[in-house]
């Protein structure tokens, strides 16, 4: 455990950031699962609606530095491909 005042503060800040990052990552994973579930069920309207929410959340998470911007872009691209494929096949 930290002993210096500055190290104690750094430990507190790290813990706060860890919890905040965990919150955002969990929300992103849930949003992605919702998009995939709606794609699997074959509902293009629901898939597009969930996709829009997921994109917003991914971009916000990337802008805060929780996810790398390329990671967010890759996830968005893969989800978009699935949603578009569903629209084409329907």
Secondary structure, DSSP 8 states (H G I E B T S, - for coil): ---SHHHHHHHHHHHHHHHHHHHHHHHHHHHHHHHHHHHHHT-HHHHHHHHHHHHHHHHHHHHTTSS-HHHHHHHHHHHHHHHHHHHHH-
